[in-house]
């Protein structure tokens, strides 16, 4: 059987593959600490679960909903953007999807023609490049500054007549790096000047630890930038709802209309019960969000200096999300390996700690470690890494 060229050109998710390898070793009785997973370890808050149960018992989730999502949820998303960022959007500009990953996938299907190029500032989330390929586009990596950010000058150096869009993730997976409003405006102005779409993935926007506000948004900077921006977000990270699969896109009416048409043939609509839960998450008490943020911040603050002190490890303190992304080129040299993937395999087999290679994020020489697990487990993982590097 011959598969499509499209399917053959796409690589499996490196993060999921690492997690599966860790699970295989665990099934063999090996004590593996899995720091490859990109999801909160907290339970979905009880009030959100209760809202889902209530909706089920009231027979409110038995049928199809509108492709773009139920109106109460889209209204809640618009109200949440207003509360967090002062952004005024109409619910008609919101499309709810089966996870933020589906919002991205559908968006690339809507935006790209064969051969169109999308600028991906490295490091970037593993699925961006593969989703661009699936839409017939060509991902173009843009090397970052030492701060792991890109400037408009760097983007300009990668610009061609085929460039259609820029994907900007802030706070960033895998590093937690966060762009300032001034930096976002410079990139937004660049996009406007060259008639590009900015795909602003802000899924970690509320998980920012050194200030009480959410991370700056690309939306709301100027009307011109708004017209060139598609905001991608969801409830997965902020409310510990990864399994509920609710994301959303906010865009101009032209893009929203195309998204609705494409999604009507892909998923039909997001799960009705998950939409009820997401509505409760956005409209209810935010105390659980504050508690989860405090927990992540404590873990970051305790583990960061220890990780940075490991032989051959070097990293900046992440501002948001829940990942460390150390430069391990020194550690690789100490261990006599030349590829990051080889180093990650060595760490897994000898230290029994599962991490993700930076090659998957377009930046070899780094590894990603999630601190979305309890502090005791993180401490044990760092102790194992220390013993491994000192062996």
BELGICOR-V21656 format. One line per field, one symbol per residue. phi: phi as a letter, one per 30 degrees, with the letter a starting at -180 (. if undefined). psi: psi as a letter, one per 20 degrees, with the letter a starting at -180 (. if undefined). A space follows every 50 residues. Layout:
phi=???
psi=???
This chain:
phi=.cdddddddccdddddddddddddddddjddcccccdcbecddeeedddd dddeddddhcbdcdceedjddeddddddddddddbidcbdedccbdbdid ddddeddddddccejdcbdcdddbdededdddddcicbdbdbdddedicc cddddddcdbeddcabcbcbeccccidbdddddddddddddddchccccc dcdcedcbccaddddecddjdadddedcccdcalceddchbeddhbbabb adddddddddddddccciadedddddddddddccecddddddedddddde dddeddddddeicbaddddbhbbcbddcddddddcicccddddddddddc cibcbbddedcibejbbcbdcdaddddddddddddddddcd
psi=pprqhghhipqqphghgghhgghghhhjjpnpookiplqqjqqpqhhghh hggghghjlikhrqrqgjrqghghghgghghghgijpoqqhijppprmqh hhggghghhhhprpiqqppnpqqqqhighhhgghjjaopopoqrrhjkrq rhghhhhipriiphrpppopqpojijppqrhggggghghggghjlqpoon okhjhimpijqirrqqqhqigqhgggijpoppaaigghjlkhihmoaqqp rrhgggghgggghhififqrpghhhgghghghiaqjhhggggghgggggg hghghgghiqpjppqqpphablqqmqpkhghgghikqiqhhhgghggghh ilppapqihhjjnqirqpppklrqhgggggghgghghghi.
